[in-house]
């Protein structure tokens, strides 16, 4: 089976059968100082039904990584790379990943600026200052809708909590990342102009690392023009616990199959049958740090 752009064969001769023209992507935001991934968003694009599903995978999610000491998924890039991360997502959650897109901080700023900024709803006041020399960070925004340039969008994306301890949960931060992604995509496809989208695809390649070819990107971008962004995009959360101890690592995010299978099937499943617990390989903690 060929994909719609004619470039890549993603058939699965053994195992569950794929639905035609349904593709999964992992979008990765690179960490500030390390080789880890700070943001991991999995997106499913069902072209025939013009539907997009999205979930965020917590960066501290525990995975079965027998060859390396760090059991957390965000360590996959450190000396391993995107192909290993794609494999770990499929192995852990039973979801195949066809393509990856990796953007670093400078690339993110440049892309937002090239698009003329992005409109984002900030759900609560942000007041955070880190005066550490060389790592200075100052984030101050009032709740409400803001038009942000690249630098401002990065500040909002990096926000975790206020100096007084109030602020987001990890879920809230992940939701902000997805909101920005949708806003950026919406701006591109709203042009409804293949020449303009083609020009942006060429620019996009300058700022990201990906295994998508230029023709792949153009194909998916033009197909996305048929998606109703008000009703065709859905998002889900993976319900788990972030206080697991796995081996020597603390504060690992761990899941139970019954808690996440409905979300996986609703948002990301590209197969002709539902995923079951047998399709998952979820590491279980040796203990929890908080007993509740």
C-alpha positions in Angstrom: 0.0 0.0 0.0 1.3 3.5 -0.9 0.6 6.6 1.0 -1.4 9.4 -0.7 1.7 11.2 -1.8 3.2 8.1 -3.5 6.4 8.3 -1.6 6.3 6.0 1.4 5.1 2.4 1.9 3.5 2.1 5.4 1.8 -1.3 4.8 1.8 -3.8 7.6 1.9 -7.3 6.1 1.5 -8.9 9.5 -0.6 -7.9 12.4 -3.7 -5.7 12.4 -4.8 -4.1 9.1 -4.4 -0.4 8.6 -7.3 1.8 7.4 -6.5 3.5 4.1 -5.2 7.1 4.2 -4.9 7.3 8.0 -1.5 8.4 9.2 0.1 9.0 12.6 2.7 11.7 13.3 4.7 12.5 16.4 5.6 16.2 16.9 8.5 16.9 19.1 9.7 20.0 20.8 13.3 19.9 21.9 14.3 20.7 25.4 16.2 23.9 26.3 19.5 22.5 27.4 19.6 18.7 26.8 19.0 16.2 24.0 15.7 15.3 25.5 12.2 16.0 24.1 10.2 18.5 26.1 7.0 18.1 24.2 5.6 15.0 22.6 2.4 15.2 20.7 0.9 12.4 18.6 -1.4 13.4 15.8 -3.6 11.1 13.7 -4.9 12.4 10.4 -7.8 10.5 8.9 -7.9 11.9 5.4 -11.1 10.3 4.1 -13.2 11.4 7.1 -11.3 14.7 7.4 -10.6 14.2 11.1 -7.6 14.9 13.3 -7.0 13.4 16.7 -4.4 14.6 19.1 -2.9 13.5 22.5 0.2 14.5 24.4 2.5 11.9 25.9 4.0 13.1 29.2 7.7 13.4 28.8 8.3 11.4 32.0 6.3 8.4 30.7 8.0 5.1 31.6 8.8 2.8 28.7 10.5 -0.6 28.4 14.0 0.4 27.6 16.3 -2.5 28.4 19.3 -1.1 26.5 19.5 2.2 28.4 19.4 3.2 32.1 16.8 6.0 31.7 13.3 4.5 31.6 11.6 7.7 30.6 10.4 8.3 27.1 11.9 11.8 26.8 15.4 10.3 27.0 14.9 8.6 23.7 16.6 11.4 21.8 19.7 11.4 24.0 22.1 9.3 21.9 19.2 7.4 20.2 17.2 9.6 17.9 13.7 9.9 16.5 13.4 6.4 15.1 13.9 5.0 18.5 11.3 7.3 19.9 8.8 6.2 17.2 9.5 2.6 18.1 9.0 3.2 21.8 5.6 4.9 21.2 4.5 2.0 19.1 5.8 -0.6 21.5 4.3 1.0 24.6 1.0 2.2 23.2 0.4 -0.1 20.2 0.1 3.0 17.9 2.3 3.0 14.8 4.1 6.3 14.1 4.6 7.0 10.4 6.5 10.3 10.5 8.2 12.6 13.0 8.7 16.4 13.1 11.3 17.8 15.5 11.5 21.6 16.1 14.0 23.3 18.4 13.5 26.6 20.2 15.0 28.8 17.5 13.0 27.1 14.8 9.8 27.5 16.8 10.3 31.2 17.1 11.2 31.6 13.4 8.1 29.6 12.3 5.7 31.6 14.4 7.2 34.9 13.2 7.1 33.8 9.6 3.4 33.1 10.0 2.9 36.6 11.4 2.3 35.5 15.0 -0.3 33.3 16.5 -3.6 33.9 18.5 -3.6 32.0 21.7 -6.1 31.9 24.7 -4.2 31.9 28.0 -6.5 30.4 30.7 -4.8 32.0 33.7 -2.4 34.8 34.7 1.3 34.0 34.2 3.8 35.5 36.5 7.2 33.8 36.6 10.8 35.1 36.8 14.0 33.1 36.8 17.0 35.4 37.3 19.6 32.6 37.0 22.5 34.1 35.0 22.5 32.6 31.5 19.0 31.1 32.1 17.0 34.2 32.6 13.3 33.8 31.9 10.5 36.3 32.5 6.9 35.3 31.7 4.1 37.8 32.4 0.8 37.5 30.7 -2.8 38.2 31.8 -5.5 35.6 31.2 -7.3 36.0 27.9 -6.7 35.9 24.2 -3.3 37.3 23.0 -1.6 37.7 19.6 1.9 36.4 20.2 5.1 36.8 18.2 7.6 33.9 18.2 9.5 34.9 21.3 6.2 35.5 23.2 4.7 32.2 22.0 7.8 30.3 23.3 7.5 32.0 26.7 3.9 30.9 27.0 4.8 27.4 25.8 7.5 27.1 28.4 5.4 28.2 31.3 4.9 25.7 34.0 3.9 27.6 37.2 4.0 31.0 38.8 6.7 32.0 41.4 4.0 31.5 44.1 3.5 27.9 43.1 0.2 28.4 41.3 -0.2 27.6 37.6 -0.6 24.7 35.3 -0.6 21.0 35.9 1.4 19.0 33.3 -2.0 18.4 31.6 -2.6 22.2 31.3 0.8 22.7 29.8 0.3 20.0 27.2 -3.1 21.4 26.3 -1.4 24.8 25.6 1.2 23.1 23.3 -1.7 21.5 21.3 -3.6 24.8 21.2 -0.6 26.5 19.6 -0.1 23.7 17.2 -3.7 23.9 16.0 -3.5 27.7 15.7 -0.4 27.5 13.6 -1.9 24.8 11.3 -5.1 26.7 11.0 -3.3 29.7 9.8 -1.4 27.8 7.1 -4.5 26.0 5.7 -6.6 29.1 5.9 -4.6 30.5 3.0 -6.4 28.0 0.8 -3.6 28.6 -1.7 -1.4 25.8 -3.0 1.3 28.3 -4.2 1.5 29.9 -0.7 1.4 26.6 1.1 4.2 25.3 -1.2 6.3 28.3 -0.4 5.7 27.7 3.3 6.6 24.0 3.0 10.0 25.0 1.6 10.5 27.4 4.5 9.3 24.8 7.0 12.1 22.5 5.9 14.6 25.1 7.0 13.5 25.1 10.6 12.6 21.5 11.3 14.0 18.0 11.2 11.6 15.4 9.8 11.4 12.2 7.7 8.6 13.8 5.7 9.7 14.6 2.1 8.7 18.0 0.6 6.0 16.2 -1.5 4.7 14.4 1.6 4.4 17.8 3.5 2.6 19.4 0.5 0.2 16.5 0.2 -0.8 16.5 3.9 -1.0 20.3 4.0 -3.3 20.4 1.0 -5.4 17.6 2.4 -5.7 19.5 5.7 -7.5 22.3 3.8 -10.6 20.1 3.8 -10.6 19.8 7.6 -13.2 21.8 9.6 -11.0 23.1 12.4 -14.0 23.9 14.6 -15.3 20.3 14.6 -12.8 18.1 12.8 -10.1 18.2 15.5 -10.5 16.4 18.8 -8.1 16.0 21.7 -7.7 13.5 24.5 -5.8 13.0 27.6 -3.9 9.9 28.8 -5.0 9.3 32.4 -2.2 8.0 34.6 0.0 8.7 37.6 3.2 10.7 37.6 4.7 9.4 40.8 5.8 6.0 39.8 9.3 4.6 40.7 10.7 2.4 38.0 14.1 1.0 38.7 16.3 3.9 39.9 14.1 6.6 38.4 11.5 8.5 40.4 8.5 10.5 39.2 7.8 8.3 36.2 4.4 8.6 34.5 2.7 5.2 34.4 -0.6 4.0 33.0 -3.1 1.2 33.2 -4.6 -0.3 30.0 -8.2 0.2 31.0 -7.6 3.9 31.7 -6.1 4.8 28.3 -7.5 2.3 25.8 -10.7 4.4 25.2 -8.6 7.5 24.4 -6.1 5.7 22.2 -8.9 4.1 20.2 -10.9 7.3 19.8 -8.0 9.6 18.9 -5.2 7.6 17.3 -6.1 4.1 16.3 -5.4 3.6 12.5 -6.4 0.0 12.5 -9.6 -1.7 11.4 -10.1 -3.1 14.9 -9.9 -1.7 18.4 -6.7 -1.8 20.3 -6.7 -4.1 23.4 -4.6 -4.5 26.4 -2.6 -7.2 24.5 -1.4 -4.5 22.1 0.1 -2.4 24.9 3.3 -2.8 26.9 3.0 -0.5 29.8 5.7 -0.7 32.5 4.4 -0.9 36.0 6.1 0.9 38.9 8.0 -0.9 41.7 6.1 1.5 44.0 4.5 4.9 44.1 5.9 7.9 45.9 2.5 9.0 47.1 0.1 6.5 48.4 -3.4 7.8 47.7 
